[in-house]
């Protein structure tokens, strides 16, 4: 089962939350800033990234394979 990071509205900010956690791994003033940070982490680690709208409905789901470093 792959890990997941979600981008969701929390109060006046947008939060990125790693699955299984209640606390935010990062918070941002705009949804776009939060999405960029979460997308980078999801791509690096091979996570699924779920983006929610303000109203709590799912806007987008992306699944990434982990990046591998070539030597």
C-alpha positions in Angstrom: 0.0 0.0 0.0 1.4 3.4 -1.0 1.7 6.3 1.3 -0.4 9.4 0.8 -0.1 13.1 1.3 -3.2 15.3 1.2 -3.5 19.0 0.6 -6.5 20.4 2.5 -7.9 23.7 3.8 -7.3 24.1 7.6 -8.7 27.4 9.0 -7.3 30.2 6.9 -4.3 28.2 5.6 -3.7 25.2 3.3 -2.0 22.2 5.0 -0.1 19.2 3.7 -0.7 16.2 5.9 1.0 12.8 5.5 -1.3 9.9 6.0 -1.8 8.6 9.5 -0.9 12.0 11.0 -3.2 14.7 12.4 -0.6 17.4 12.5 0.4 19.2 9.3 3.8 18.6 7.8 3.6 22.1 6.3 1.1 25.0 6.1 0.8 27.6 3.3 -1.1 30.8 2.6 -2.3 29.6 -0.8 -3.4 26.3 -2.2 -1.0 26.6 -5.1 2.0 26.9 -2.7 0.8 23.9 -0.7 0.3 21.8 -3.9 3.8 22.6 -5.1 5.5 21.5 -1.9 3.3 18.3 -1.6 3.8 17.4 -5.2 7.6 17.6 -4.9 7.6 15.4 -1.8 5.1 12.9 -3.4 7.3 12.7 -6.5 10.5 12.2 -4.5 9.0 9.5 -2.2 6.6 7.8 -4.6 3.5 8.9 -2.6 -0.1 9.4 -3.8 -1.1 13.1 -3.6 -4.8 14.0 -3.0 -5.8 17.6 -3.4 -9.1 18.8 -1.8 -11.1 21.9 -2.6 -12.2 24.4 0.1 -15.6 22.6 0.3 -13.9 19.3 1.2 -14.5 17.6 -2.1 -11.6 15.9 -4.0 -10.2 18.1 -6.7 -7.4 15.9 -8.0 -5.6 12.6 -7.2 -2.0 11.9 -8.5 0.1 8.8 -8.0 3.9 9.0 -8.4 6.6 6.4 -8.6 9.7 7.1 -6.4 12.5 9.0 -8.1 15.7 6.9 -8.4 19.1 8.4 -8.4 21.3 7.3 -11.3 25.0 6.7 -10.4 
